[in-house]
Amino acid sequence: MNPADNDQSNNLRTIAVPPYVAGHQLLKGKSVLITAAAGGGIGFAAARRCVEEGCRALMISDIHEGRLAAAVERLSSEFGPATVYGQVCNVTSETEVQALVEGAEQKLDGVDVLINNAGLGGSKRVVEMNDDEWSRVLDITLTGTFRMTRAMLKRMQPRGRGVIVNNASVLGWRAQKEQAHYAAAKAGVMALTRCSALEAAEFGVRINAVAPSIALHDFLRKSAPEELLAQLASKEAFGRAAEVWEVANVMMFLASDYASYMTGEVISVSSQHA
């Protein structure tokens, strides 16, 4: 036997992206609120999937007003009668978080599903990172998720129902150079998911998370060198990065009643390479 046969890296080949999966009404009759959903990343893919899965109403938020308006218009034009709203929100502001949740509760006639997608990445070695760079990533990615979860639980728990889906990352488990701030924040999102889920379970509310490995979109391409992204993608089981809608599909499962007995879980959307 050739020793190279035991080396997974020598056996990887790119597997084609599968056909886009049609909606199956997984969220029929449910209302959904999604943070950081403008543009072309996982958040927008999740928004589109929510409508395709039959949600009765959707509100998306983002910090960029123009990009948010364009995303709302795009979803509304594509899906016709679907009810889609947008509201600007910076998850580092408790005032804006409260306003977003209040607006969503009113316009959606109560929020059934919250998808916490807001996050910030970047690449910096620990010795070169200043306090502001560290704090900004944690404030948006971890504390922002906490603020939204806290505000939404105050509405969901009295109703005795609701679902929260967080966007974590495999970097919450893995080590990668220049990612200490992002990895720490995503590990925190995982811990927040597990602990808050136990508290929310007493009220019939479920909280879970997805942990993507690498899903290519424009925002990611702006934050990391193309050579690094290609290298990371080549190490995945299928020899490619995930499509953003492949991550969104798992979010839809967690948001749906098919996941009714799941809470406090973090599902990896990756090849599980350490």
N, C-alpha and C positions, 0 to 999 in steps of 0.2 A: 504494500500500500504506500502510495506517495504521501509523505508527511503533510504535504500541502492540502490533501483531501480533508484534513481535520481543521483547517483554517477557514472559518466561515467567510472571512473577508475575501478569500480567493474564489469563493463559490457564488457570491452575490451577483445577481443580474437584475436588470430593471424589469419589473412587471407592469404592464400597461394599466393606466387608470381605468377602473371599471365604469360602466355606464352610470349616469346619474340616476339615483333611485327616486321613483315617483312617490308622492305623498300617499299616506294610508290613513289619513284622518286621526292620527294619534292624539292630536290636541283639540279635537272637535269640541266646541263649546267653551273652550278655556281662553282666558285673557293672559297676555304675556307682556312683561316689561324687560327690556334688555339695555344694559349700559354699554357704551362705546361701540355702537352698532352702525355707525356711518362708515362709508368707504368700502373697501373690498376684502376686509379681513374676516376672521371667524365670527365676529359679532354680526356683520351684515349677512353672512351665510346662514347664521342661525335665524335671523329675522325672516329671511326668505323661506327657510324651511318651516318656520312656525305658521306662516300663511298657507304654505302648501299642505301642511298637516291639519289645516282646518280650524285654526284658532279663530275665535269670534271677534277679537280685537287685539291690537298690538300697539305698544308705545315703544319707540326707540329713543335713546338719548346719546348725546355725544358732546364733547367740549367745543367742537368746531361747528358754528352755526350754519355756515354755507354748505358744508359737506353733509350736515344733518338734513337740511332742507332738500338737498338733491337726493339723498337716500329715501326720504319719505315719498318724494315725487316719483322716484323710480319704482318703489314697491307699489304705490297706488296705481300707477299706469300699467304695471304688469299684471296686477291681480284684480283690477276693476273694483267690484263692490266691497272688497276687504277694507275694514276700518283700520287705518294706520295713522298714528299720531307721532309727533316728535317734540322733544323738549330738551333744550340745552342744559347740561349739568356737568359740573366739575366735581368729581367724587371726593376731592380733597376739602371741599367746603360742606360743612354740616348743614348750613342754611340751604344750599342748592340741593343737597340730598333730600332734605325734608320737603322742599318744594316739588321735587321730581316725584317722590312717593305720593304726596298729596294730589298732584296733578294726575298721576296715573290712576289712583284710586277713584277719582271723580270721573275721568273720561272713559275708563275701562269698566266702570261699575264694579270696582273691586279687582285686585290683581290676584290671579290664580298661580302664576308662575313668574319668578324673578330669575333672570340669567345675569349673573355678575361676570361681565367680560372685560371691564376696564383694567388696564395694566400698562406698565411701562418697562421697557427693557433698556439695553445698552451694553457696551463692552468697555470694561475698565479694570485694570489690575488693582488689587486692594491697596498696595502701597502708593498708588497714584490717585486714588479716589478720595475726594473731600467729603465732608459731612453732608453738604447740600445734595451732592449726587447720590449718596447712600440714602438719605432721608426721602428724597423725591420719589425714588423707585418704591420704597416701602410704603410711603403715604398713599400713592395711587394704587399700587397693586394689592397690598395687604390691608392697610387701614381703610382704604376706599371700599373694599369688599366688606369689611367689618361694619362700616357706617351704613351701607345699603342693607346688609343683613339685619342689623339692629332695627332700623327704621321699618323694614318690611315685616319682621316678626311681630312688631307691635300691632300690626294690622291683621296678619294671618292667624296668629295664635288665638285671639278672641273668637275668630270664625271657626276654629277647629279644623282648618284645612289649609293647604298651600304647598308649593314646591319651590325650592331654591336650588339652582344649579350654578356652581362656581367653576371658573376656568383656572385651573392650576397649571402645572407643567412637570414633565419628567425631571426637570432640573431640581425639583423639590426632593428628589431621591439621588440624582446623579451629581458628579463633580465635573465642572468644566471651567477652564481658565477664563478669567475676566468676567465671570458671571456671579460673583459672590453676592452682590446686592439683589439681583433678580432671583437667584436660587433661594436665598434666605426668605425673600418675600413669598415665593411660591410654596416653599415648605410651610410657611406660616399660614397660607391659604388652606393647605391640606389639614393642618392642625385645627384651624378655625372651623373647617367643615366638620371634622369628627366631633369636636367638643360641642359646637352649637347644635349639631344634629341630635345629640342625646337630650339636650334641654328642650328642643323643639318637638321631639317625638312625643312628649307628654301631652302635647296639644294637637297631635295629628298632622304636624307639618314635617315634610321630608327635606333634607339637605344633603346633596351629593356633589361630586366634582368630577370633571374630566381632567386628564393630565396628558396633553398632546406632547409628542416629541418634536417634530418639525413639520409645520404646515406653511407652505410658502404663500406669501401675499406681499403686496407693495410695502406695507409698513415694516415687515421683517427685512425685506431687501434693503431698506434704507438704514437699518440699524446694525447690519453685519456685512462683512465682505462677501462677495459672490463666491469666492473660492472656498471660504469656510462653510457656507450654506450647501454648496455642492458636495463637499466632503462629508458633512453630517448626513445629508440625504442619501449618499451612496452606502452608508453603513446601516441603513434601515433594512428590515427583512425583505421588503419588496424592491429595494434598490432605488427608492424614490421618496420624496417628501409626500406627506398627506395633502390631499386637496382640502381646502377649508370646509367644504360641505361634508367631507367624511368625518371631521370632528363634530360638526353641527349635528350630524345624524345621531351620534351618541348622546349629545345633549337632548335631542328630541326624545330618545328612549327614556332617559332619566326624568324628563319632565312629564312623561306620560304615565298613565295608570298601569302600564306593563311593568313599571319599576315600583309598584306599590309597597313591596316589602323591603326595599333598599333604602337605607339612610346611613349617613356617616361614611359612605364609601368614596374612594377615589379610583376612577377607572382610567387606566392608561390606554391612550390611543397611540400606540407605538409598537415597535418591534421588541421591546424589552431588552435591548442590548445594554449592558452595563458600561 
